[in-house]
């Protein structure tokens, strides 16, 4: 005599795996090829405009003036920096800007809420709030 076991979560697991396979299959494909020298972008070509754009920010200008630096002094010091120092400064400035942006937090919270709702729907659970 054979025993047949029915696992209640089999349907949920199958649905989860189907969604996972669909999500992974949408991933973009990588392509390799030759490019010309004019298509190359070097970091120092991007870093100088990034630093300049950040220094044009009113908050940063106000803070530099509070520290006693004039606009001319800052421009003079930037010209004397090496490419590595400009790259380091640009990467630090981008991190400061990213940390000050609340959009990432909002998107993360929305994704978490969406995941909770999907999990509750898959498992046929309901949240009922009564007063």
HELIX and SHEET records of a PDB file:
HELIX    1   1 UNK A   10  UNK A   25  1                                  16    
HELIX    2   2 UNK A   37  UNK A   39  5                                   3    
HELIX    3   3 UNK A   43  UNK A   55  1                                  13    
HELIX    4   4 UNK A   58  UNK A   66  1                                   9    
HELIX    5   5 UNK A   71  UNK A   79  1                                   9    
HELIX    6   6 UNK A   83  UNK A  100  1                                  18    
HELIX    7   7 UNK A  103  UNK A  122  1                                  20    
END                                                                             
